Amino acid sequence: MGANLSRVHESNEDGPYPGLADIPENCIAGIFKHLSPIDICKLARLNRAFKGAASCDYVWEHKLPVCYQELLSELAISKPLSLSKKEIYALLCRPISLDNGTKEVWLDKATGGVCLSISARAMAITGIDDHRYWKWIPCDESSAANWRVFQ
C-alpha cells in the first residue's frame, strides 16, 4: 500500500503524477515538527525531500528543551554554535555527568524529555551514615560502583 506514491507514473493524457518527492521540503518540515524524534528519523530514510526536512533546525528546535543551552555548556565542546539543532539533540541524548559524577542528565530519545539520575552518594538522606539502617552493597551491573540499601 502506498508503494507507488513515491514513483512518477507516466500517463498519456496529463503527464506524470506528483509523488512524495514533489512535496515542498518546508511543508514536510511543518509536519515533522509535530512528530516524535524517532518517527522523524524513520521518515528521513524514505527520500531526499524527507531527509532534508528532517535535518532542518526548524524541526529540531521544537524538540529541544528550554534549558538545552545550559546542558550544552556542561559539555566540553569547542564550537557549539557550529552544530545543527539535530546534532545538539543527538549529543544531549547521551548522559552528561555533573557534580563529580554523582548526577547524570540526558534527553529521552523518544520524547525529548529531560531525565536526571542522582546517585545515592549525592543525596542527603537522614541517617545515611548510621550503619544500623544503611549499608553499601557492591554492584557490578550498575553504573554506580555501590548501592545504598535500607535495612
Wavefront OBJ file of the C-alpha trace (Angstrom):
o trace
v 0.000 0.000 0.000
v 1.415 3.360 -0.972
v 4.457 1.870 -2.702
v 3.569 3.574 -5.961
v 3.112 7.004 -4.387
v 6.822 7.729 -4.454
v 7.198 6.818 -8.127
v 6.347 9.055 -11.029
v 3.710 7.438 -13.231
v 3.506 8.054 -16.919
v 0.113 8.934 -18.308
v -0.835 9.509 -21.923
v -3.191 12.393 -21.096
v -1.870 14.620 -18.299
v 1.804 13.751 -17.974
v 3.487 12.497 -14.797
v 1.613 12.305 -11.500
v 3.188 14.007 -8.482
v 4.925 11.774 -5.933
v 6.265 12.107 -2.401
v 9.441 13.742 -3.702
v 7.343 16.592 -5.141
v 6.112 17.815 -1.731
v 7.974 21.004 -0.767
v 10.560 20.494 1.970
v 9.123 23.285 4.147
v 5.693 21.573 4.132
v 7.293 18.313 5.232
v 9.238 20.155 7.949
v 5.973 21.696 9.178
v 4.524 18.211 9.591
v 7.731 16.795 11.116
v 7.698 19.316 13.965
v 4.568 17.549 15.281
v 6.103 14.060 15.163
v 8.337 12.268 17.638
v 12.109 12.308 17.013
v 12.069 8.557 16.324
v 9.338 8.939 13.690
v 11.232 11.820 12.063
v 14.365 9.676 11.728
v 12.378 6.773 10.267
v 10.686 9.002 7.694
v 14.003 10.643 6.763
v 15.001 7.347 5.160
v 12.170 7.491 2.599
v 13.536 10.036 0.138
v 15.735 13.122 -0.277
v 12.986 15.645 0.479
v 12.163 13.907 3.766
v 15.854 13.653 4.647
v 16.345 17.361 4.009
v 13.269 18.295 6.041
v 14.424 16.048 8.898
v 17.694 17.982 9.087
v 16.065 21.430 9.369
v 16.788 23.365 12.548
v 13.131 24.454 12.497
v 12.049 20.858 13.209
v 14.569 20.104 15.953
v 14.333 23.366 17.899
v 10.793 22.301 18.869
v 12.188 19.020 20.225
v 14.907 20.579 22.391
v 14.055 21.521 25.988
v 14.060 25.172 27.035
v 17.229 24.587 29.100
v 19.233 22.956 26.298
v 21.865 25.724 26.227
v 22.644 25.187 29.917
v 23.025 21.465 29.260
v 25.292 22.202 26.291
v 27.507 24.385 28.465
v 28.253 21.321 30.639
v 29.759 19.532 27.632
v 33.313 20.259 26.593
v 32.545 21.310 23.009
v 34.875 23.754 21.296
v 32.302 25.188 18.819
v 28.715 24.509 19.961
v 27.381 27.278 17.691
v 28.513 25.390 14.587
v 26.310 22.395 15.441
v 22.857 21.940 13.924
v 19.864 21.529 16.240
v 19.662 17.874 15.191
v 23.307 17.324 16.205
v 22.670 19.100 19.514
v 19.662 16.843 20.140
v 21.789 13.749 19.432
v 24.551 14.987 21.764
v 22.120 15.669 24.594
v 20.613 12.184 24.294
v 23.899 10.867 25.722
v 24.335 11.117 29.515
v 26.135 14.232 30.757
v 27.969 13.752 34.043
v 27.543 16.503 36.649
v 28.865 17.200 40.167
v 31.888 14.880 40.005
v 29.865 12.023 38.537
v 27.186 11.947 41.250
v 24.483 13.110 38.813
v 23.711 12.480 35.153
v 21.330 14.336 32.867
v 20.212 13.420 29.330
v 17.304 13.748 26.902
v 14.932 10.870 26.339
v 15.335 9.938 22.653
v 11.645 9.238 22.108
v 10.074 12.242 23.847
v 12.846 14.821 24.267
v 12.117 14.981 27.984
v 14.940 15.816 30.375
v 15.986 12.840 32.521
v 18.030 13.103 35.708
v 19.795 10.364 37.631
v 21.088 11.100 41.126
v 23.389 8.640 42.839
v 22.780 7.696 46.460
v 26.054 9.367 47.426
v 24.705 12.702 46.169
v 21.507 12.513 48.219
v 21.131 13.954 51.693
v 19.330 11.081 53.430
v 18.722 11.290 57.159
v 20.804 8.723 58.997
v 22.713 7.632 55.887
v 25.904 7.259 57.918
v 24.176 5.168 60.583
v 25.251 1.582 59.832
v 22.278 0.198 61.735
v 19.956 1.326 58.925
v 22.049 1.583 55.773
v 24.865 -0.338 54.145
v 26.706 -0.093 50.831
v 26.404 -3.175 48.617
v 28.839 -3.592 45.690
v 27.064 -3.950 42.348
v 28.882 -4.698 39.069
v 25.765 -4.289 36.901
v 25.228 -0.636 37.753
v 26.970 2.485 36.511
v 27.478 3.309 40.182
v 30.045 1.139 41.950
v 27.890 0.651 45.045
v 24.261 0.750 46.100
v 22.996 2.124 49.389
v 20.395 -0.226 50.819
v 17.987 0.439 53.654
v 17.888 -2.447 56.124
l 1 2 3 4 5 6 7 8 9 10 11 12 13 14 15 16 17 18 19 20 21 22 23 24 25 26 27 28 29 30 31 32 33 34 35 36 37 38 39 40 41 42 43 44 45 46 47 48 49 50 51 52 53 54 55 56 57 58 59 60 61 62 63 64 65 66 67 68 69 70 71 72 73 74 75 76 77 78 79 80 81 82 83 84 85 86 87 88 89 90 91 92 93 94 95 96 97 98 99 100 101 102 103 104 105 106 107 108 109 110 111 112 113 114 115 116 117 118 119 120 121 122 123 124 125 126 127 128 129 130 131 132 133 134 135 136 137 138 139 140 141 142 143 144 145 146 147 148 149 150 151
